[in-house]
Amino acid sequence: MPSHRLDPIDRKILAELQADGRMTNVELARRVGISAPPCLRRVRTLEEQGFIRGYHAEVDPRELGFEVQVFAMVGLQSQAEADLRAFEDRCRGWSLVRECHMLNGEVDFILKCVAPDLSTFQSFLTGSLLTSPNVGSVKTSLVIRGAKDEPGVPFDILEARLGDPA
């Protein structure tokens, strides 16, 4: 369902939940200016329609001992749809791969990987990724530091585009 079918209240609900998915329904209703029962119905509808895919805790990888973050740019030998899907399936099975995105241009996929240390990532790289069927090339970049890591979408841009006040 395209976002233009959402009314301003639905978009406010999504923006509030994106910022804090743990708030109570009563607090959410207060923030968006409706009573609790219709707010809960709207949230359930947004979940059923796929606008809300889940609720997650944001954990700090470094606090848990994952000191290494690497972006791996992967080039495949074949870009046939079956081969692309096979690679995506393999990525879903690798726990160090936290994100996998197919790209256009020189690189077929970019993978965001986390590991507790460089030797763990190197073992994954040489033992799994580089030896995976259809992988033709891999270039890696070690993250030195992150300047921004913002999940979700910018609701202020959406509201401005649609002409509705946030």
Secondary structure, 3 states (H helix, E strand, C coil): CCHHHCCHHHHHHHHHHHHCCCCCHHHHHHHHCCCHHHHHHHHHHHHHCCCCCCCCCCCCCCCCCCCEEEEEEEEECCCCHHHHHHHHHHHHHCCCEEEEEECCCCCCEEEEEEECCHHHHHHHHHHHHCCCCCEEEEEEEECCCCCCCCCCCCHHHHHHHHCCCC
